[in-house]
Amino acid sequence: MCLTTTIQRRTPAALQGRAFTAYELFTGVPQLLSILGGAIAVSLVDYRIPLLVMACGIAAAAIYSALRLREEVPTGSELADPPVLHVDVAPGGHVVEQPPVVGHEQQRPVVRP
């Protein structure tokens, strides 16, 4: 949808029909070819083979995701010193003084006066 809006905003009015037709061609033809290829594959190959290929692809993606997430988990040493947030706000009639939030301890804010 955002590409349609971009075409409408950045293309001169006289060329918008041609630009949108080109966009539809470049986005619609690959989808049409994939549907055609899928129909041919289903008619020539047993249905279980594409299902097995899809299951292998999903398993590979799950393994890759699990390995990437394991790499990004912070260690205990990175969490030892919680960040300190200092906000200087002058107290006034509409501002309430609150103790600063120092960090998080087991998903709860740690407030120290």
HUSULZI-V316158 format. One record per pair of residues at least 6 apart in sequence whose C-alpha atoms are under 7 Angstrom apart, sorted by the first residue. I is the first residue (numbers start at 1). J is the second residue. D is the distance in Angstrom with one decimal. If there is no record, write none. Layout:
I_J_D, I_J_D
This chain:
7_19_7.0, 7_20_7.0, 8_16_6.5, 82_102_6.8, 82_103_4.9, 82_104_6.9, 83_102_6.4, 83_103_5.7, 84_102_4.7, 84_103_6.4, 85_100_6.9, 85_101_6.3, 85_102_6.0, 86_100_6.8, 91_97_6.4, 99_111_6.4, 99_112_6.2, 99_113_4.9, 100_111_6.1, 100_112_6.3, 100_113_6.8, 101_109_6.5, 101_110_6.0, 101_111_4.8, 101_112_6.8, 102_110_5.8, 102_111_6.0, 102_112_6.8, 103_109_5.9, 103_110_5.4, 104_110_5.4
